């Protein structure tokens, strides 16, 4: 796979990881806000009981106000966290789709490259059978043209060119078929 393909896939994987981390922290934040709301409700209830038992107790009234403020803040935090969780869940979904799309694109590009260049250029280039094959064909062609100097066509059909040596093959065909 090309360098660009690896970079694009890695970037898509990082995007997915960030989206998952954001969703996880949003979930934790929502859970914390819920716990904070529960404790604020308990505190508010305790303050109300204190206020009812001692009507003139300023500490109880202050505690009740603080509990109400804490409860309101927790509700806001929970709403923010739930919104962030919803948004980050969508981002995780989109990042996952994007990663699959990028992987599919580069897999297809690799398949096209393989089809265009043959099954495995490196394997063919390093394969001694190809070198032997070329040597045998060259020898046959040289013998034929040496034996029949007036001939302009080879007595055999030339094999298809291996994709990694198109220019060399073209020269080979031109040389041995003139």
Secondary structure, 3 states (H helix, E strand, C coil): CCHHHHHHHHHHHHHHHHHHHHHHHHHHHHHHHHHHHHHHHHHHHHHHHHHHHCCCCHHHHHHHHHHHHHHHHHHHHHHHHHHHHHHHHHHHHHHHHHHHHHHHHHHHHHHHHHHHHCCCHHHHHHCHHHHHHHHHHHHHHHHHHHHCCCCCCCCCCCCCCCHHHHHHHHHHHHHHCC
